[in-house]
Amino acid sequence: MGRFLLTVVIIIYMNFVSFSQNNDRLKETFHEAEFYILYEDYDEALVLYLDLYNSGIDNAYIQHRIGECYLQIPGQKLNAIPYLEDACKDVSKSIKEGSFKETKAPYRTLFYLACAYQTNNELDKAIDTFKKFEDLVSAEKNYNIDYVYKQIQSCNAAKNLINAPLQVTEINVGNKINNEYSNIRPVISADEKSMVYLSRLKFYDAIFYSKKEGEQWTTPVNITPDLKSDGNFYTCFLSADGKTLILYLDDEFNSDIYLSRLENDRWTAPQKLNKNINSRYHETFASLSADGKTIYFVSDRKGGYGGLDIYKSKFDEKENDWGVAINLGREVNTAFNEETPIICEDGKTLYFSSQGHYNMGGFDVFYTENIDGNVWAKPVNMGYPVNSTDDNLFYFPLNNGKKAYISKYDQNGFGQEDIVMLELNTSTLR
């Protein structure tokens, strides 16, 4: 009997030790995942949260984190829906984020779920969920209720735009450019003979350069070493002649605009533009007019109308440098964010992306026309299917808007995001 009791005690002790060790491992995994969330590394965080979920830690807090991660990973946003739906069954105003013991989800989980529904074109569900979120947080000061209202308006706009589609022909640029990685931010010369783009390789973001011979793109060359990049330079614009490349450098605290030139078939080390363009705030995009005398760029510097605004600067021949920046004004810029402005060859038609104006959700592509000086016409939404209920950024127009290059997820593509060329019937624009 004594030996039997001893055996039972040993088994209980071993189970306790095993449970304690496993619990310690789960705690460590949780805190590591929270660390990745803090630094917005959603891919790494997702792997860890899924490990916790599959280990039986499937409470509302973990499910809300899984949904949050999926929402931030292009091409995987719809995977967020079932996790967020479950998490929304147990939300609380007061939660302790970063605590392994927390089991409830925060109120903002409803907002995430509404965004996921919106991305999946479940627009009525999205509207209902945005309204539920609004009811919960309307008295709170920590939430931007105006943005919630804007998303509801966007859902209603999406219904109208989807019912009146633009005529678009989509052509994948092929497997010389596209592969198993995400290939994004394509910039193209006016004759469509040169292309520079960003490829998200396994260990770093690389910049590639390709020339077109006949109707085929040549094998791309990795020009990241020429640009002295550690993976933090991003393509913005290629001049009409294909010899001037604009990039932005992104670091943890700032982002600035740089310029590289093609000399003797090699790209020069990028040079930072002057203080009229770059500030101590974030400059995230720039492009040139066809004559190279005007630069359009994006900044969140003080004095704007919202978050990121679009500015322009003319080249000062006397100073041999860029002049004082001018905000394009409230007709173009909104209380939200504007991005990726590119002026057409005609020098009048400006394409850009915006979270404001009449849009379908997130960023939509718009165009506006210069009336006189710094007076711009009311922006027009490019419509569906150029725009969707997800973010639509980095639209590179050519031939005065009759063509454009973008990157997108395609189930029939070569991998993750593919670069595609669009041919548009602009007469169907409204």
C-alpha positions as CSV (number, residue, x, y, z in Angstrom):
1,M,0.0,0.0,0.0
2,G,2.8,2.4,0.9
3,R,4.6,1.6,-2.4
4,F,1.3,2.4,-4.2
5,L,0.8,5.7,-2.5
6,L,4.4,6.6,-3.3
7,T,3.8,5.8,-6.9
8,V,0.7,8.0,-6.9
9,V,2.6,10.9,-5.3
10,I,5.4,10.6,-7.9
11,I,3.0,10.6,-10.8
12,I,1.1,13.7,-9.4
13,Y,4.4,15.5,-8.9
14,M,5.7,14.7,-12.4
15,N,2.4,15.9,-13.9
16,F,2.7,19.1,-11.8
17,V,6.3,19.6,-13.0
18,S,5.3,18.9,-16.6
19,F,2.3,21.3,-16.3
20,S,4.4,24.0,-14.7
21,Q,7.1,23.7,-17.4
22,N,4.5,23.8,-20.2
23,N,2.8,26.8,-18.6
24,D,6.2,28.6,-18.4
25,R,6.7,27.9,-22.1
26,L,3.3,29.3,-23.0
27,K,3.9,32.4,-21.0
28,E,7.2,32.9,-22.7
29,T,5.5,32.4,-26.1
30,F,2.8,34.9,-25.2
31,H,5.2,37.6,-24.1
32,E,7.3,37.1,-27.2
33,A,4.2,37.5,-29.4
34,E,3.2,40.7,-27.5
35,F,6.7,42.0,-28.2
36,Y,6.3,41.5,-31.9
37,I,2.9,43.2,-31.9
38,L,4.5,46.2,-30.2
39,Y,6.9,46.5,-33.1
40,E,4.2,45.7,-35.7
41,D,5.9,42.5,-36.8
42,Y,2.5,40.8,-37.4
43,D,3.9,37.8,-39.4
44,E,6.1,36.7,-36.5
45,A,3.4,37.5,-33.9
46,L,0.8,35.4,-35.8
47,V,2.9,32.3,-35.7
48,L,3.2,32.5,-31.9
49,Y,-0.4,33.4,-31.2
50,L,-1.5,30.4,-33.4
51,D,0.8,28.2,-31.3
52,L,-0.9,29.4,-28.2
53,Y,-4.3,28.9,-29.7
54,N,-3.5,25.3,-30.8
55,S,-2.1,24.6,-27.3
56,G,-5.5,25.3,-25.8
57,I,-5.1,29.0,-25.0
58,D,-8.1,30.0,-27.1
59,N,-9.7,32.8,-25.1
60,A,-11.1,36.0,-26.6
61,Y,-7.8,37.9,-26.0
62,I,-5.8,35.4,-28.0
63,Q,-8.4,35.2,-30.8
64,H,-8.5,39.0,-31.0
65,R,-4.7,39.1,-31.4
66,I,-4.8,36.4,-34.2
67,G,-7.5,38.4,-36.0
68,E,-5.5,41.6,-35.6
69,C,-2.4,40.0,-37.1
70,Y,-4.3,38.6,-40.1
71,L,-5.9,42.0,-40.8
72,Q,-2.4,43.5,-41.1
73,I,-1.0,40.9,-43.4
74,P,-1.8,41.5,-47.1
75,G,-3.6,38.6,-48.8
76,Q,-4.6,37.1,-45.4
77,K,-7.2,39.6,-44.1
78,L,-10.2,37.4,-44.6
79,N,-8.7,34.7,-42.3
80,A,-9.3,37.2,-39.5
81,I,-13.1,36.8,-39.6
82,P,-13.8,33.6,-37.6
83,Y,-11.3,34.5,-34.9
84,L,-12.7,38.0,-34.5
85,E,-16.3,36.7,-34.5
86,D,-15.5,34.5,-31.5
87,A,-13.5,37.2,-29.8
88,C,-16.4,39.7,-30.0
89,K,-18.5,37.4,-27.9
90,D,-16.4,38.3,-24.8
91,V,-15.3,42.0,-25.0
92,S,-14.6,44.3,-22.1
93,K,-13.9,48.0,-21.6
94,S,-11.2,47.3,-19.0
95,I,-8.6,44.8,-20.0
96,K,-5.0,44.4,-19.2
97,E,-3.1,44.2,-22.4
98,G,0.1,42.2,-22.3
99,S,-1.1,40.1,-19.4
100,F,-1.0,36.3,-19.9
101,K,-3.9,36.0,-17.5
102,E,-6.2,38.3,-19.6
103,T,-9.0,36.4,-21.3
104,K,-11.3,39.1,-22.6
105,A,-10.9,41.1,-25.8
106,P,-10.9,44.9,-26.0
107,Y,-13.8,46.9,-27.5
108,R,-11.7,47.7,-30.7
109,T,-12.1,44.0,-31.7
110,L,-15.6,45.0,-33.0
111,F,-13.9,47.6,-35.2
112,Y,-11.4,45.0,-36.5
113,L,-14.3,42.6,-37.3
114,A,-16.2,45.4,-39.2
115,C,-13.1,46.1,-41.2
116,A,-12.7,42.4,-42.1
117,Y,-16.4,42.2,-43.2
118,Q,-15.8,45.4,-45.3
119,T,-12.8,43.9,-47.0
120,N,-14.8,40.8,-47.8
121,N,-17.6,42.9,-49.3
122,E,-20.0,41.8,-46.6
123,L,-21.1,45.5,-46.4
124,D,-24.3,45.2,-44.4
125,K,-22.6,43.1,-41.8
126,A,-19.7,45.7,-41.7
127,I,-22.2,48.6,-41.3
128,D,-24.0,46.8,-38.4
129,T,-20.7,46.0,-36.7
130,F,-19.3,49.5,-37.1
131,K,-22.5,50.8,-35.4
132,K,-22.2,48.3,-32.6
133,F,-18.6,49.5,-32.0
134,E,-19.8,53.2,-32.2
135,D,-22.5,52.5,-29.5
136,L,-19.9,51.0,-27.2
137,V,-17.2,53.7,-27.4
138,S,-19.2,56.9,-28.3
139,A,-18.5,58.3,-24.8
140,E,-14.8,57.3,-24.9
141,K,-12.1,59.8,-25.8
142,N,-9.6,57.2,-26.9
143,Y,-11.3,56.4,-30.2
144,N,-11.7,58.4,-33.4
145,I,-15.4,58.3,-33.9
146,D,-15.2,60.4,-37.1
147,Y,-13.2,57.6,-38.7
148,V,-15.9,55.1,-37.8
149,Y,-18.5,57.3,-39.4
150,K,-16.2,57.6,-42.5
151,Q,-16.0,53.8,-42.7
152,I,-19.8,53.5,-42.6
153,Q,-20.1,56.1,-45.4
154,S,-17.4,54.1,-47.4
155,C,-19.5,50.9,-47.1
156,N,-22.5,52.7,-48.6
157,A,-20.3,54.2,-51.3
158,A,-18.9,50.7,-52.1
159,K,-22.4,49.5,-52.9
160,N,-22.9,52.2,-55.4
161,L,-19.4,51.9,-57.1
162,I,-19.5,48.1,-57.3
163,N,-22.9,48.4,-59.2
164,A,-21.3,50.7,-61.8
165,P,-17.9,49.1,-62.7
166,L,-15.2,50.7,-64.8
167,Q,-14.1,48.8,-67.9
168,V,-10.6,47.5,-67.2
169,T,-8.4,44.9,-68.8
170,E,-5.8,43.3,-66.5
171,I,-2.5,41.8,-67.8
172,N,0.0,40.1,-65.6
173,V,3.5,41.2,-66.5
174,G,4.7,37.6,-66.4
175,N,7.1,35.3,-64.5
176,K,10.3,37.1,-65.4
177,I,9.1,39.8,-62.9
178,N,6.6,37.9,-60.7
179,N,7.6,34.9,-58.6
180,E,6.7,33.3,-55.2
181,Y,7.5,36.6,-53.4
182,S,5.5,39.8,-53.1
183,N,6.6,42.1,-56.0
184,I,5.3,45.6,-55.3
185,R,5.7,49.3,-55.9
186,P,6.4,49.1,-59.7
187,V,7.7,52.3,-61.4
188,I,7.9,52.5,-65.2
189,S,9.4,54.8,-67.8
190,A,7.1,56.6,-70.2
191,D,7.9,54.2,-73.1
192,E,7.4,51.2,-70.8
193,K,10.9,49.9,-71.6
194,S,12.3,50.2,-68.0
195,M,10.9,49.0,-64.7
196,V,12.1,49.3,-61.1
197,Y,10.2,47.5,-58.3
198,L,10.5,46.1,-54.8
199,S,10.6,42.4,-54.0
200,R,10.0,41.2,-50.5
201,L,12.5,38.4,-50.4
202,K,12.8,36.0,-47.5
203,F,15.4,38.0,-45.5
204,Y,15.2,41.5,-46.9
205,D,13.4,43.9,-49.2
206,A,15.3,44.1,-52.5
207,I,15.0,46.6,-55.4
208,F,15.2,45.1,-58.9
209,Y,15.6,46.7,-62.3
210,S,14.4,45.2,-65.6
211,K,14.5,46.4,-69.3
212,K,11.9,45.3,-71.9
213,E,13.2,43.8,-75.1
214,G,10.4,43.5,-77.7
215,E,7.4,42.5,-75.6
216,Q,9.3,40.6,-72.9
217,W,10.9,41.9,-69.7
218,T,14.5,40.8,-69.3
219,T,15.8,38.9,-66.2
220,P,15.7,41.5,-63.4
221,V,18.9,42.8,-61.8
222,N,19.1,43.3,-58.1
223,I,20.3,46.9,-57.7
224,T,20.1,47.0,-53.9
225,P,23.9,47.0,-53.6
226,D,24.2,49.9,-56.0
227,L,21.7,51.8,-53.9
228,K,23.6,51.1,-50.7
229,S,20.4,49.9,-49.2
230,D,20.0,47.7,-46.2
231,G,16.4,46.9,-47.3
232,N,15.0,50.2,-46.1
233,F,14.8,52.1,-49.4
234,Y,11.5,51.9,-51.2
235,T,10.6,52.8,-54.8
236,C,8.5,55.9,-55.5
237,F,9.0,57.0,-59.0
238,L,10.9,56.6,-62.3
239,S,11.3,59.5,-64.6
240,A,9.8,59.5,-68.1
241,D,13.3,58.8,-69.6
242,G,13.9,56.0,-67.1
243,K,17.1,57.6,-65.8
244,T,16.0,59.2,-62.5
245,L,14.8,57.1,-59.7
246,I,13.1,58.5,-56.6
247,L,13.0,56.5,-53.4
248,Y,12.1,57.0,-49.8
249,L,14.3,55.9,-46.9
250,D,12.3,54.5,-44.0
251,D,13.7,54.1,-40.5
252,E,12.2,53.7,-37.1
253,F,11.9,57.4,-36.4
254,N,11.7,59.2,-39.8
255,S,11.4,58.8,-43.5
256,D,12.9,61.0,-46.2
257,I,13.0,61.4,-50.0
258,Y,16.2,60.4,-52.0
259,L,17.2,60.5,-55.7
260,S,19.4,58.1,-57.7
261,R,20.5,58.5,-61.4
262,L,21.3,55.9,-64.0
263,E,24.9,56.6,-65.1
264,N,26.8,54.2,-67.4
265,D,24.2,51.5,-66.7
266,R,24.6,51.7,-63.0
267,W,22.4,53.4,-60.4
268,T,24.2,55.9,-58.3
269,A,24.0,56.0,-54.5
270,P,20.9,57.9,-53.5
271,Q,21.2,61.6,-52.5
272,K,18.9,63.1,-50.0
273,L,16.7,66.0,-51.3
274,N,16.9,69.4,-49.6
275,K,15.1,70.8,-46.5
276,N,12.2,72.2,-48.5
277,I,11.3,68.6,-49.3
278,N,12.5,66.7,-46.3
279,S,11.7,67.7,-42.8
280,R,12.0,66.3,-39.3
281,Y,8.6,64.7,-40.0
282,H,7.7,61.8,-42.4
283,E,8.0,62.2,-46.1
284,T,6.8,58.9,-47.7
285,F,6.5,59.5,-51.4
286,A,7.6,61.8,-54.3
287,S,7.2,62.0,-58.0
288,L,8.3,64.3,-60.8
289,S,6.4,66.1,-63.6
290,A,7.3,65.0,-67.2
291,D,9.6,68.0,-67.6
292,G,11.2,67.4,-64.3
293,K,10.6,70.9,-63.0
294,T,7.9,70.1,-60.4
295,I,8.0,67.5,-57.6
296,Y,4.9,66.3,-55.8
297,F,5.5,64.7,-52.4
298,V,3.8,63.5,-49.3
299,S,4.5,64.7,-45.7
300,D,2.9,64.8,-42.3
301,R,4.7,68.1,-41.4
302,K,2.9,70.7,-39.4
303,G,0.4,73.0,-41.1
304,G,-1.4,70.4,-43.1
305,Y,-5.1,69.5,-43.2
306,G,-4.9,66.0,-41.7
307,G,-2.3,63.2,-41.4
308,L,-0.3,62.8,-44.6
309,D,-0.8,65.7,-47.1
310,I,0.3,66.2,-50.7
311,Y,2.7,69.1,-51.5
312,K,4.5,70.4,-54.5
313,S,7.7,72.3,-55.1
314,K,9.1,73.8,-58.3
315,F,12.8,73.6,-59.2
316,D,14.6,76.9,-58.6
317,E,16.9,77.5,-61.6
318,K,18.9,80.2,-59.7
319,E,19.4,78.1,-56.6
320,N,19.8,74.9,-58.7
321,D,17.6,73.2,-56.1
322,W,14.0,72.7,-55.0
323,G,12.0,75.7,-53.9
324,V,9.5,76.2,-51.0
325,A,6.9,73.5,-50.7
326,I,3.2,74.4,-51.3
327,N,0.3,72.4,-49.9
328,L,-2.2,71.4,-52.6
329,G,-5.0,72.6,-50.5
330,R,-8.2,71.3,-49.0
331,E,-9.8,70.3,-52.3
332,V,-7.2,67.5,-52.5
333,N,-6.1,67.0,-48.9
334,T,-8.5,65.8,-46.3
335,A,-8.6,65.3,-42.5
336,F,-7.4,61.8,-43.2
337,N,-4.3,60.6,-45.2
338,E,-3.4,61.2,-48.8
339,E,-0.6,59.2,-50.6
340,T,1.3,58.3,-53.8
341,P,0.6,61.4,-56.0
342,I,1.7,61.1,-59.6
343,I,1.1,63.8,-62.3
344,C,0.3,62.7,-65.8
345,E,2.3,63.6,-68.9
346,D,-0.2,66.4,-69.6
347,G,1.0,68.2,-66.5
348,K,-2.6,68.7,-65.3
349,T,-4.1,65.3,-64.2
350,L,-3.0,64.1,-60.8
351,Y,-3.6,60.6,-59.5
352,F,-3.3,59.9,-55.8
353,S,-4.7,57.6,-53.1
354,S,-6.8,58.9,-50.2
355,Q,-8.6,57.7,-47.1
356,G,-10.9,60.7,-47.5
357,H,-13.2,61.9,-50.2
358,Y,-15.9,59.5,-51.6
359,N,-14.3,56.1,-51.2
360,M,-15.0,52.4,-50.8
361,G,-12.8,51.8,-47.7
362,G,-9.2,52.3,-46.6
363,F,-7.2,54.1,-49.4
364,D,-8.9,54.5,-52.8
365,V,-7.3,55.8,-56.0
366,F,-8.6,59.2,-57.2
367,Y,-7.7,61.7,-59.9
368,T,-8.1,65.5,-60.0
369,E,-7.3,68.1,-62.6
370,N,-5.4,71.3,-62.2
371,I,-7.6,74.3,-63.0
372,D,-5.2,77.1,-62.5
373,G,-2.1,77.6,-60.4
374,N,-2.8,75.7,-57.1
375,V,-6.6,75.4,-57.8
376,W,-7.7,71.8,-58.3
377,A,-11.0,70.2,-59.4
378,K,-13.0,68.0,-57.0
379,P,-11.3,64.5,-57.0
380,V,-13.0,61.7,-58.8
381,N,-13.0,58.1,-57.5
382,M,-11.4,55.7,-60.1
383,G,-14.2,53.3,-59.3
384,Y,-14.5,49.5,-59.1
385,P,-12.5,47.3,-59.9
386,V,-9.5,49.7,-59.7
387,N,-10.6,50.3,-56.2
388,S,-11.9,47.8,-53.7
389,T,-13.0,47.8,-50.1
390,D,-9.4,47.1,-49.1
391,D,-6.4,49.6,-49.3
392,N,-5.6,50.6,-52.9
393,L,-2.2,52.3,-52.9
394,F,0.6,52.8,-55.4
395,Y,-1.2,53.3,-58.6
396,F,1.3,54.2,-61.4
397,P,-0.5,55.8,-64.4
398,L,0.9,56.0,-67.9
399,N,-0.3,57.4,-71.2
400,N,-2.3,60.1,-69.5
401,G,-4.2,57.6,-67.4
402,K,-5.1,55.1,-70.2
403,K,-2.8,52.6,-68.6
404,A,-1.5,51.9,-65.1
405,Y,0.7,49.5,-63.2
406,I,-0.2,48.1,-59.8
407,S,0.5,45.1,-57.6
408,K,-2.2,42.9,-56.3
409,Y,-3.0,39.5,-54.8
410,D,-4.2,37.1,-57.5
411,Q,-5.2,33.5,-56.8
412,N,-4.2,32.7,-60.4
413,G,-0.9,34.5,-60.1
414,F,2.7,33.4,-59.5
415,G,2.9,33.8,-55.8
416,Q,2.0,36.5,-53.4
417,E,1.5,40.0,-54.8
418,D,2.0,40.2,-58.6
419,I,2.7,43.2,-60.7
420,V,0.0,43.7,-63.3
421,M,-0.7,46.3,-66.1
422,L,-4.2,47.8,-66.4
423,E,-5.7,49.1,-69.6
424,L,-8.6,51.4,-68.9
425,N,-11.6,52.7,-70.8
426,T,-11.4,56.2,-69.3
427,S,-14.7,57.2,-71.0
428,T,-16.5,55.1,-68.4
429,L,-15.2,57.1,-65.5
430,R,-17.8,59.2,-63.7
